[in-house]
Amino acid sequence: MSEFGKLCEIVARLRAPGGCPWDREQTHESLLPGLIEEAYEVAGAVRADDNANFREELGDLLLLIVMHAEIACEGGQFNIGNVVRDVTEKLIRRHPHVFGKSDARDAGAVLKQWEAIKRDEKKSDQHYLASLPDALPALMRAQKAQSKVARVNFDWTELTDVIAKVEEELEETKSAMASRDRQQIEDEIGDLLFAVVNLARKCKLDAESALQAATDRFVARFNRLEDELQARGKRLGNVDLAEMDAIWNRIKKTPNVQRPTPNAECF
């Protein structure tokens, strides 16, 4: 028996009568928070370049996938074999340049081919973006929408046009704030965020990862600010903004970790 088969057998036993009471109580819905959490923990291990943790987190994620499949099997819907077969067939079907006679060779041609095959498979969808998942985090969903429409040529070719759009949305946000219309402000900030995500995409960056890295830098700097205050015998909440700003600006100029220079090439 393969290691994967052994895992599936163990999960089935845990779910069977006489198995684990906790596992037997689980449903697709109850497992969702854990599934999302484990996916983020996988991402965290990758970003931390922690191979041991990456391996462990992939295992935890795989366990939840097998659990979902086992619950579906118990309900007579599908089993893990169906899941594996479906994704295997999809990979073969959508890679005709490997398993068929397509002459697509570069990454751009392959992506357009993938989208064309996917549209053909989903002819029942009324609109091209019907398959865009509603449950994705907002930044990720925005970038996925932009990437998909770019594959059908709905995209600026010049980076200057993208930057101009960001500036336009910023001006509209300022106008909305001057109007004090809460709904208009929300709409314009949303448009501004969408435009900034598009700028990240055009610079071949992942907006979600870029914001995550920015937040990590903020947390690290704030921790250093707090340490500095403690060294002065002071506490957060008892120090005015001017003093904290002075410390913050000094910390920004003297980072404690030398980060590699990012690839700033944009297209």
CORTA-V977046 format. One record per residue. N is the residue number from 0. PHI is phi in radians with two decimals (none if undefined). Layout:
BEGIN
{{N:PHI} {N:PHI}}
END
This chain:
BEGIN
{{0:none} {1:-1.23} {2:-1.06} {3:-1.16} {4:-1.08} {5:-1.12} {6:-1.07} {7:-1.09} {8:-1.16} {9:-1.11} {10:-1.10} {11:-1.09} {12:-1.18} {13:-1.08} {14:-1.50} {15:-1.37} {16:-0.94} {17:1.51} {18:-1.49} {19:-1.44} {20:-0.99} {21:-1.16} {22:-1.08} {23:-1.20} {24:-1.42} {25:-1.26} {26:-2.24} {27:-0.97} {28:-1.17} {29:-1.19} {30:-1.48} {31:-1.03} {32:-1.00} {33:-1.15} {34:-1.07} {35:-1.14} {36:-1.06} {37:-1.16} {38:-1.09} {39:-1.20} {40:-1.22} {41:-1.08} {42:-1.06} {43:-1.10} {44:-1.17} {45:-1.13} {46:-1.14} {47:-1.46} {48:0.95} {49:-1.85} {50:-1.12} {51:-1.13} {52:-1.19} {53:-1.03} {54:-1.05} {55:-1.12} {56:-1.19} {57:-1.07} {58:-1.11} {59:-1.10} {60:-1.18} {61:-1.07} {62:-1.01} {63:-1.18} {64:-1.10} {65:-1.14} {66:-1.06} {67:-1.04} {68:-1.14} {69:-1.17} {70:-1.09} {71:-1.12} {72:-1.12} {73:-1.07} {74:-1.56} {75:1.27} {76:-1.61} {77:-2.89} {78:-2.22} {79:-1.11} {80:-1.09} {81:-1.09} {82:-1.08} {83:-1.14} {84:-1.12} {85:-1.06} {86:-1.26} {87:-1.13} {88:-1.12} {89:-1.10} {90:-1.07} {91:-1.17} {92:-1.11} {93:-1.62} {94:-2.18} {95:-1.13} {96:-1.29} {97:-1.88} {98:-1.82} {99:-2.34} {100:-2.03} {101:-1.14} {102:-1.76} {103:-1.12} {104:-2.20} {105:-1.54} {106:-1.04} {107:-1.10} {108:-1.14} {109:-1.13} {110:-1.12} {111:-1.13} {112:-1.09} {113:-1.01} {114:-1.12} {115:-1.13} {116:-1.15} {117:-1.11} {118:-1.11} {119:-1.15} {120:-1.24} {121:-1.94} {122:-1.10} {123:-1.26} {124:-1.21} {125:-1.26} {126:-2.24} {127:-1.05} {128:-1.61} {129:-1.08} {130:-1.50} {131:-1.16} {132:-1.12} {133:-1.27} {134:-1.50} {135:-1.16} {136:-0.98} {137:-0.99} {138:-1.10} {139:-1.14} {140:-1.15} {141:-1.06} {142:-1.19} {143:-1.15} {144:-1.07} {145:-1.12} {146:-1.15} {147:-1.14} {148:-1.23} {149:-1.12} {150:-1.23} {151:-1.96} {152:1.30} {153:-1.60} {154:-2.85} {155:-1.27} {156:-1.58} {157:-1.78} {158:-1.09} {159:-1.06} {160:-1.18} {161:-1.18} {162:-1.11} {163:-1.08} {164:-1.17} {165:-1.06} {166:-1.13} {167:-1.08} {168:-1.18} {169:-1.13} {170:-1.11} {171:-1.17} {172:-1.15} {173:-1.07} {174:-1.13} {175:-1.13} {176:-1.14} {177:-1.17} {178:-1.36} {179:1.08} {180:-1.53} {181:-1.03} {182:-1.15} {183:-1.16} {184:-1.08} {185:-1.07} {186:-1.08} {187:-1.26} {188:-1.15} {189:-1.05} {190:-1.11} {191:-1.12} {192:-1.06} {193:-1.07} {194:-1.17} {195:-1.18} {196:-1.05} {197:-1.13} {198:-1.10} {199:-1.06} {200:-1.07} {201:-1.18} {202:-1.57} {203:1.02} {204:-2.03} {205:-1.61} {206:-1.06} {207:-1.06} {208:-1.17} {209:-1.11} {210:-1.22} {211:-1.06} {212:-1.14} {213:-1.11} {214:-1.16} {215:-1.07} {216:-1.13} {217:-1.08} {218:-1.09} {219:-1.10} {220:-1.18} {221:-1.19} {222:-1.07} {223:-1.19} {224:-1.09} {225:-1.11} {226:-1.08} {227:-1.10} {228:-1.11} {229:-1.09} {230:-1.12} {231:-1.58} {232:1.37} {233:-2.08} {234:-2.26} {235:-1.01} {236:1.68} {237:-1.97} {238:-2.14} {239:-1.35} {240:-1.10} {241:-1.04} {242:-1.17} {243:-1.15} {244:-1.06} {245:-1.09} {246:-1.15} {247:-1.04} {248:-1.13} {249:-1.20} {250:-1.11} {251:-1.08} {252:-1.44} {253:-2.26} {254:-1.10} {255:-1.54} {256:-2.28} {257:-1.42} {258:-1.59} {259:-1.16} {260:-1.21} {261:-1.25} {262:-1.32} {263:-1.60} {264:-1.22} {265:-2.06} {266:-2.26}}
END
